[in-house]
């Protein structure tokens, strides 16, 4: 199954704020802000992709990257925007190095 099969097509993503996947990691889409609750199958976003973050929350800590996660339902895998089938979580440390979490971006509040 390709990543495109997991999403429906979206129009212009304009809500909340864009978070580029720009620190060199592939980023998984998780059901909860922890890896133990499972990841959406084939739902990894590559470097160069992006999400539209609704808010940030505290969850599982991973390595030295912290414990902050973004909640989203809009993703871009590098080929265009799509909407996930429900709210999912992306680890902020792997997405943008926490650059927009913990009140650093006024358009991405705490959940």
C-alpha positions as a Markdown table, in Angstrom:
| # | Residue | x | y | z |
|---|---|---|---|---|
| 1 | Unk | 0.0 | 0.0 | 0.0 |
| 2 | Unk | 1.4 | 3.4 | -0.9 |
| 3 | Unk | 1.2 | 6.5 | 1.4 |
| 4 | Unk | -1.3 | 8.0 | -1.0 |
| 5 | Unk | -3.8 | 5.2 | -0.2 |
| 6 | Unk | -4.0 | 6.4 | 3.4 |
| 7 | Unk | -5.2 | 9.9 | 2.7 |
| 8 | Unk | -8.0 | 11.7 | 0.9 |
| 9 | Unk | -7.2 | 14.6 | -1.3 |
| 10 | Unk | -7.3 | 18.1 | 0.2 |
| 11 | Unk | -7.6 | 21.6 | -1.1 |
| 12 | Unk | -5.3 | 24.4 | -0.1 |
| 13 | Unk | -4.0 | 23.6 | 3.4 |
| 14 | Unk | -4.5 | 26.9 | 5.2 |
| 15 | Unk | -5.4 | 26.2 | 8.8 |
| 16 | Unk | -3.2 | 26.4 | 11.8 |
| 17 | Unk | 0.5 | 26.5 | 10.7 |
| 18 | Unk | 2.8 | 24.6 | 8.4 |
| 19 | Unk | 5.6 | 22.5 | 9.9 |
| 20 | Unk | 8.2 | 21.5 | 7.4 |
| 21 | Unk | 9.9 | 18.1 | 7.9 |
| 22 | Unk | 13.4 | 19.6 | 7.7 |
| 23 | Unk | 15.9 | 17.9 | 10.1 |
| 24 | Unk | 16.8 | 14.9 | 8.0 |
| 25 | Unk | 14.5 | 12.3 | 9.6 |
| 26 | Unk | 11.6 | 10.4 | 8.2 |
| 27 | Unk | 8.6 | 11.1 | 10.4 |
| 28 | Unk | 5.9 | 8.6 | 11.4 |
| 29 | Unk | 2.3 | 9.3 | 11.8 |
| 30 | Unk | 1.1 | 7.9 | 15.2 |
| 31 | Unk | -2.3 | 7.3 | 16.7 |
| 32 | Unk | -1.2 | 8.8 | 20.0 |
| 33 | Unk | 1.8 | 10.9 | 21.1 |
| 34 | Unk | 3.8 | 7.8 | 21.8 |
| 35 | Unk | 5.3 | 5.0 | 19.6 |
| 36 | Unk | 3.8 | 2.3 | 21.8 |
| 37 | Unk | 0.2 | 2.9 | 20.6 |
| 38 | Unk | 1.1 | 2.2 | 17.0 |
| 39 | Unk | 1.9 | 4.0 | 13.8 |
| 40 | Unk | -0.3 | 4.3 | 10.7 |
| 41 | Unk | 0.9 | 1.7 | 8.3 |
| 42 | Unk | 3.0 | 3.1 | 5.5 |
| 43 | Unk | 2.4 | 6.6 | 6.9 |
| 44 | Unk | 6.0 | 7.9 | 7.1 |
| 45 | Unk | 6.7 | 11.4 | 5.8 |
| 46 | Unk | 10.1 | 12.0 | 4.2 |
| 47 | Unk | 12.4 | 15.0 | 4.7 |
| 48 | Unk | 11.0 | 17.7 | 2.5 |
| 49 | Unk | 7.4 | 16.9 | 3.4 |
| 50 | Unk | 5.3 | 18.9 | 5.8 |
| 51 | Unk | 2.3 | 18.9 | 8.1 |
| 52 | Unk | -0.2 | 21.5 | 9.1 |
| 53 | Unk | 0.0 | 21.4 | 12.9 |
| 54 | Unk | -3.2 | 22.1 | 14.9 |
| 55 | Unk | -1.4 | 22.1 | 18.3 |
| 56 | Unk | 1.4 | 20.5 | 20.3 |
| 57 | Unk | 1.3 | 18.2 | 23.2 |
| 58 | Unk | 3.6 | 16.4 | 25.6 |
| 59 | Unk | 4.1 | 12.7 | 25.0 |
| 60 | Unk | 6.8 | 10.1 | 24.8 |
| 61 | Unk | 10.4 | 11.4 | 25.1 |
| 62 | Unk | 12.7 | 10.1 | 22.3 |
| 63 | Unk | 16.4 | 10.3 | 22.7 |
| 64 | Unk | 17.7 | 13.8 | 23.2 |
| 65 | Unk | 14.9 | 15.2 | 21.0 |
| 66 | Unk | 12.4 | 15.9 | 23.8 |
| 67 | Unk | 8.8 | 14.9 | 24.4 |
| 68 | Unk | 6.8 | 17.2 | 22.2 |
| 69 | Unk | 4.4 | 16.0 | 19.5 |
| 70 | Unk | 2.3 | 17.9 | 16.9 |
| 71 | Unk | -1.3 | 17.0 | 16.3 |
| 72 | Unk | -2.4 | 17.1 | 12.7 |
| 73 | Unk | -4.8 | 15.8 | 10.1 |
| 74 | Unk | -3.1 | 17.4 | 7.0 |
| 75 | Unk | 0.1 | 16.1 | 5.6 |
| 76 | Unk | 2.3 | 16.6 | 2.5 |
| 77 | Unk | 4.6 | 13.7 | 1.6 |
| 78 | Unk | 6.4 | 15.8 | -1.0 |
| 79 | Unk | 3.8 | 15.1 | -3.8 |
| 80 | Unk | 1.0 | 17.2 | -2.5 |
| 81 | Unk | -1.3 | 17.8 | 0.5 |
| 82 | Unk | -3.7 | 15.2 | 1.8 |
| 83 | Unk | -5.9 | 14.7 | 4.8 |
| 84 | Unk | -5.4 | 11.8 | 7.2 |
| 85 | Unk | -8.3 | 9.6 | 8.3 |
| 86 | Unk | -8.5 | 11.2 | 11.7 |
| 87 | Unk | -6.2 | 13.1 | 14.0 |
| 88 | Unk | -2.6 | 11.8 | 14.2 |
| 89 | Unk | 0.6 | 12.8 | 16.0 |
| 90 | Unk | 4.0 | 13.6 | 14.6 |
| 91 | Unk | 7.1 | 13.7 | 16.9 |
| 92 | Unk | 8.3 | 17.4 | 16.8 |
| 93 | Unk | 11.9 | 16.5 | 17.5 |
| 94 | Unk | 12.1 | 14.6 | 14.2 |
| 95 | Unk | 9.9 | 17.0 | 12.2 |
| 96 | Unk | 11.5 | 20.4 | 12.8 |
| 97 | Unk | 13.7 | 19.9 | 15.8 |
| 98 | Unk | 11.0 | 21.4 | 18.0 |
| 99 | Unk | 11.3 | 24.8 | 16.3 |
| 100 | Unk | 7.6 | 25.5 | 16.4 |
| 101 | Unk | 6.5 | 23.7 | 19.5 |
| 102 | Unk | 6.1 | 24.8 | 23.1 |
| 103 | Unk | 4.7 | 28.2 | 22.3 |
| 104 | Unk | 7.4 | 29.1 | 19.8 |
| 105 | Unk | 4.8 | 29.6 | 17.1 |
| 106 | Unk | 1.7 | 31.6 | 18.1 |
| 107 | Unk | -0.4 | 29.7 | 15.6 |
| 108 | Unk | 0.4 | 26.3 | 17.1 |
| 109 | Unk | -1.0 | 26.4 | 20.7 |
| 110 | Unk | -0.7 | 23.6 | 23.3 |
| 111 | Unk | -3.5 | 21.1 | 22.8 |
